[in-house]
Amino acid sequence: MPAYASPTPPRSGDVAGTLRLLTYLALSVALIVLDHRGDVLAQARAQANLAVQPLWWLAGLPGRLGDSVRDDAVTRSMLAEDNRRLRNALLVSDARQARLQVAAAENARLRGLLGAAERGGLDVQLAPILDIDLDPTRQRLVLDAGTRDGVREGQSVIDAGGLVGQIIAATPTTATVLLITDPDHAVPVLVGRNGVRLVAYGKGRSDQLELPNIPLSADVKVGDAIITSGLGGRFPPGFPVGTVAALRPDDSRAFLVAELTPGAQLDRGRDVLLLQQSRDSGLGAGDLGDQQQQRGAPASDAGDPAASTDSGREPPATRTPSAAAPQPPAPSPQPRPPQGAKP
């Protein structure tokens, strides 16, 4: 290009654009000044914010959904953990409550045993039960106490309800108890209401005893309390044996047979009481024995041949198949017909 050439004149389009820019700048400055001084655009801004509010809500919706899902997941896991922990705590509490209930029942039963001993002024020894055999042909208890603990053969065994049995064997560490419900066991007893003397036999059932050879004229009724008579010297007098539950005639129709419900809890419990002085402890056997002695129950039958016969027959306090059933003598105030052997 020659040096003398003049510059290119501006185009009309560029001038127009520059003028528009200047106009817009002037307008912006004017609006800024007016808004600053007179707050002219505040309402317009408020309306604009209101118009774009749904757009902001839609824009923030994904974030809110994510937070909600995350919070729900955390809450669910926390609830599941709390539920598991509370279930375990409930199981532990139930187990503890069950143990406490068992301990409370055991405590009440031991209090009953000790209360019976204290009321009767008895010299007793507490012995835990180690094993039990309630076979119909063999009714036994094994105690966790032996000769080194002062246990001896022939010792009477009681609980809070009454007579349980007697010691038939003792080792240095254990002792075997023959229960009154054993088929080979017999106990000289009397009716607490009137003093009629009888003999109670075991039947191989822990919930039943039998009184055979009851004279038809004997005053024995359902509900009568049966206690030990002390004849034979094996068991002290005055200890509850059971209660008459039913009466029925025997096969010969000449005598009655009574079924007794034992007073002792022979099929439950974990401890029993051993009488230390079997011959003298009956004097303080409790209110029931004292009442029977006050009502005229025979305390001594030295002059009664039948009583002497019973005393000679019962010291073993066991029932042999070949031996005849003992004859229950009649009380002196009422003559009784002659009694025969048990059929």
C-alpha positions in Angstrom: 0.0 0.0 0.0 1.3 3.4 -0.7 2.3 5.6 2.2 0.1 8.4 1.0 -3.1 6.3 1.3 -5.7 7.5 3.8 -7.0 5.1 6.7 -10.1 3.1 6.1 -13.2 5.0 7.2 -15.2 3.4 10.0 -18.2 1.4 9.0 -21.7 2.4 9.9 -22.3 -0.8 11.8 -19.5 -0.3 14.2 -20.6 3.2 15.0 -24.1 2.0 15.7 -22.9 -0.7 18.0 -20.8 1.7 20.0 -23.7 4.0 20.4 -25.9 1.2 21.7 -23.2 0.2 24.2 -22.9 3.7 25.5 -26.7 4.0 25.8 -26.9 0.8 27.8 -24.1 1.9 30.1 -25.8 5.2 30.7 -29.1 3.5 31.3 -27.5 1.1 33.8 -25.8 3.9 35.7 -29.1 5.7 35.9 -31.0 2.6 37.2 -28.3 2.0 39.7 -28.4 5.5 41.0 -32.3 5.5 41.1 -32.4 2.1 42.9 -29.8 3.2 45.4 -31.5 6.5 46.2 -35.2 5.6 45.8 -35.4 1.8 46.0 -37.3 1.7 42.8 -36.5 -1.9 41.8 -37.1 -3.6 45.2 -40.6 -4.7 44.3 -39.5 -5.9 40.9 -36.8 -8.0 42.6 -39.3 -9.5 45.1 -41.6 -10.5 42.3 -38.7 -12.0 40.4 -37.6 -14.0 43.4 -41.1 -15.3 43.9 -41.3 -16.3 40.2 -38.1 -18.3 40.3 -38.8 -20.0 43.7 -40.2 -23.2 42.1 -37.1 -23.4 40.0 -34.9 -23.3 43.1 -37.1 -26.0 44.8 -36.7 -28.2 41.7 -33.0 -27.6 41.6 -32.6 -28.6 45.3 -34.9 -31.7 45.1 -32.2 -34.3 44.2 -30.0 -33.2 47.1 -33.0 -33.3 49.5 -33.9 -36.8 48.3 -30.4 -38.0 48.8 -30.3 -36.7 52.4 -33.6 -38.2 53.2 -32.6 -41.7 51.9 -29.3 -41.5 53.8 -31.1 -40.4 57.0 -33.7 -43.2 56.7 -31.0 -45.8 56.2 -29.1 -44.6 59.3 -32.3 -44.5 61.3 -33.3 -48.0 60.2 -29.9 -49.4 61.1 -30.0 -47.7 64.5 -33.5 -49.0 65.2 -32.5 -52.5 64.2 -29.5 -52.3 66.6 -31.6 -50.9 69.4 -34.2 -53.6 68.8 -31.6 -56.4 69.0 -30.1 -54.9 72.1 -33.5 -54.5 73.8 -34.4 -58.1 72.9 -31.3 -59.4 74.4 -31.8 -57.3 77.5 -35.4 -58.7 77.7 -34.2 -62.2 77.5 -31.6 -61.6 80.3 -34.3 -59.9 82.4 -36.7 -62.8 81.9 -34.0 -65.3 82.9 -33.1 -63.3 86.0 -36.8 -63.0 86.9 -37.3 -66.7 86.5 -34.3 -67.4 88.8 -35.6 -64.9 91.3 -39.0 -66.6 91.3 -37.4 -70.0 91.8 -35.2 -68.5 94.6 -38.3 -66.9 96.2 -40.2 -70.2 96.1 -37.2 -72.1 97.6 -36.9 -69.4 100.2 -40.6 -69.7 101.1 -40.3 -73.5 101.3 -37.2 -73.3 103.5 -38.9 -70.8 105.8 -41.8 -73.3 106.0 -39.4 -76.1 107.1 -37.6 -73.9 109.6 -40.9 -72.5 110.9 -42.3 -76.0 111.4 -39.1 -77.0 113.4 -39.3 -73.8 115.5 -43.0 -74.1 116.2 -42.5 -77.7 117.5 -39.3 -77.0 119.3 -37.6 -79.8 117.4 -33.9 -80.7 117.2 -33.6 -81.1 113.5 -30.9 -81.1 110.8 -31.4 -79.8 107.3 -30.4 -82.2 104.6 -30.4 -81.5 100.8 -31.9 -84.1 98.4 -29.3 -85.6 96.1 -31.4 -88.1 94.1 -35.0 -89.4 94.0 -36.5 -92.7 93.0 -40.3 -92.8 92.7 -40.7 -96.1 91.0 -44.0 -97.8 91.9 -42.0 -100.7 93.5 -39.3 -98.5 95.1 -39.9 -95.2 96.7 -36.5 -93.8 97.9 -34.6 -90.5 98.4 -30.9 -90.1 98.5 -29.7 -87.3 100.8 -26.4 -85.4 100.5 -25.6 -86.1 104.2 -24.1 -89.1 105.8 -22.7 -90.5 109.0 -20.0 -87.9 109.2 -22.8 -85.4 109.4 -24.5 -87.2 112.2 -27.0 -89.2 110.1 -27.9 -92.6 111.5 -30.1 -95.5 110.4 -33.7 -95.4 111.7 -33.7 -91.6 111.9 -37.1 -90.0 111.0 -37.4 -87.6 108.1 -40.0 -84.9 107.9 -40.8 -81.7 106.0 -43.1 -78.8 106.6 -46.1 -80.9 105.8 -45.4 -84.0 107.9 -43.7 -87.3 107.9 -41.6 -88.2 104.9 -40.0 -91.5 105.8 -37.0 -92.9 107.6 -33.3 -93.5 107.0 -32.6 -97.1 106.1 -29.0 -96.9 105.0 -26.2 -94.4 105.6 -22.7 -94.0 104.2 -20.1 -91.4 105.3 -21.4 -89.0 102.6 -25.0 -90.0 101.7 -28.1 -91.5 103.2 -31.0 -93.4 101.8 -34.6 -92.6 102.9 -37.4 -95.1 102.6 -40.5 -93.0 101.9 -43.8 -93.7 103.6 -45.4 -94.4 100.2 -43.1 -97.3 99.5 -45.1 -100.6 99.2 -43.0 -102.2 101.9 -43.4 -99.4 104.4 -45.9 -99.3 107.3 -46.5 -96.5 109.9 -48.4 -96.9 113.1 -50.9 -94.0 113.2 -54.0 -92.8 114.9 -57.0 -90.7 113.9 -56.4 -87.2 115.3 -60.1 -86.6 116.0 -60.7 -89.6 118.2 -57.5 -91.5 118.7 -58.4 -94.7 116.8 -55.2 -96.6 116.2 -54.5 -97.9 112.7 -51.5 -98.7 110.4 -50.8 -96.8 107.2 -49.2 -98.6 104.3 -47.5 -97.3 101.1 -49.0 -98.1 97.7 -46.1 -97.1 95.5 -47.7 -93.7 94.6 -46.3 -90.5 95.9 -49.8 -89.0 96.3 -51.5 -91.8 98.2 -51.4 -94.0 101.3 -53.7 -96.8 102.4 -55.4 -97.5 105.8 -56.6 -101.1 105.6 -58.6 -103.2 108.2 -60.7 -100.3 109.6 -63.6 -101.7 111.6 -67.0 -100.8 110.3 -67.9 -99.4 113.7 -64.8 -97.2 113.8 -65.5 -93.5 113.7 -63.3 -92.6 110.7 -64.5 -89.9 108.3 -63.3 -88.3 105.2 -61.2 -85.3 106.1 -59.8 -86.8 109.3 -56.2 -85.9 110.1 -54.0 -89.0 110.5 -50.9 -88.6 112.7 -48.1 -90.9 114.0 -49.0 -92.8 117.1 -45.5 -93.5 118.3 -46.2 -97.2 118.8 -43.1 -99.4 118.1 -40.7 -96.6 118.9 -39.7 -96.0 115.3 -41.5 -92.7 114.7 -42.2 -90.1 117.4 -45.9 -89.4 118.1 -47.8 -86.4 116.8 -46.4 -85.9 113.3 -48.9 -85.5 110.5 -49.0 -88.4 108.1 -51.9 -87.4 105.9 -55.7 -86.8 105.5 -58.4 -89.3 104.8 -59.5 -88.7 101.2 -61.9 -91.6 100.6 -63.4 -94.6 102.4 -64.5 -97.9 100.8 -65.3 -101.4 101.9 -62.6 -104.1 101.3 -63.2 -107.3 99.3 -64.6 -109.1 102.3 -67.0 -106.3 103.2 -66.0 -106.8 106.9 -63.7 -103.8 107.1 -63.2 -100.4 105.5 -60.1 -99.2 103.6 -59.2 -95.6 103.6 -57.1 -93.7 101.1 -54.9 -91.0 102.5 -53.4 -88.0 100.9 -49.9 -87.6 102.4 -49.2 -84.3 104.2 -45.6 -84.2 103.2 -44.6 -83.1 99.7 -42.9 -86.3 98.6 -42.5 -85.5 95.0 -41.1 -81.9 95.3 -38.7 -79.9 97.3 -34.9 -79.9 97.5 -34.4 -80.3 101.3 -35.8 -82.3 104.2 -35.4 -82.3 108.0 -33.8 -85.1 110.0 -35.0 -85.5 113.5 -32.0 -85.7 115.8 -33.9 -87.2 118.8 -36.6 -89.3 117.3 -37.9 -90.6 120.6 -38.3 -87.3 122.4 -39.0 -84.9 119.6 -42.5 -86.1 119.2 -43.4 -84.3 122.5 -42.9 -81.0 120.7 -44.1 -82.1 117.2 -46.4 -79.2 116.8 -49.9 -78.0 117.5 -51.5 -81.0 115.9 -49.8 -83.5 118.0 -50.4 -81.5 121.2 -54.1 -81.3 120.4 -54.4 -85.1 119.8 -52.6 -85.8 123.2 -55.0 -83.3 124.9 -58.0 -85.0 123.3 -57.2 -88.3 125.0 -55.2 -90.1 122.4 -53.5 -93.0 124.1 -50.0 -92.0 125.2 -49.1 -95.3 126.8 -50.6 -98.7 126.2 -48.4 -100.8 128.6 -51.5 -102.6 129.9 -53.1 -103.1 126.5 -52.1 -106.5 125.0 -53.0 -105.3 121.5 -50.8 -102.3 121.8 -48.0 -104.5 123.1 -48.5 -106.7 120.0 -48.3 -103.7 117.7 -45.2 -102.4 119.4 -43.6 -105.8 118.9 -44.6 -105.9 115.3 -43.8 -102.5 114.1 -40.2 -101.6 115.1 -38.9 -102.3 111.6 -41.6 -100.1 110.2 -41.5 -102.0 107.0 -44.0 -104.2 105.3 -43.1 -107.8 104.4 -45.2 -109.8 102.0 -45.5 -112.8 104.2 -46.4 -110.9 107.4 -50.1 -110.5 108.3 -51.6 -107.1 108.4 -51.5 -105.7 112.0 -54.8 -105.7 113.9 -56.0 -102.2 114.8 -57.1 -102.4 118.5 -60.3 -100.8 119.5 -60.4 -97.8 121.9 -61.3 -98.7 125.4 -64.5 -96.5 125.6 -66.2 -98.5 122.7 -65.9 -102.3 122.5 -65.1 -103.4 119.0 -65.8 -106.8 117.4 -62.8 -109.1 116.9 -60.6 -108.1 113.9 -59.3 -110.4 111.4 -56.2 -110.3 109.3 -56.1 -108.2 106.1 -57.5 -110.2 103.2 
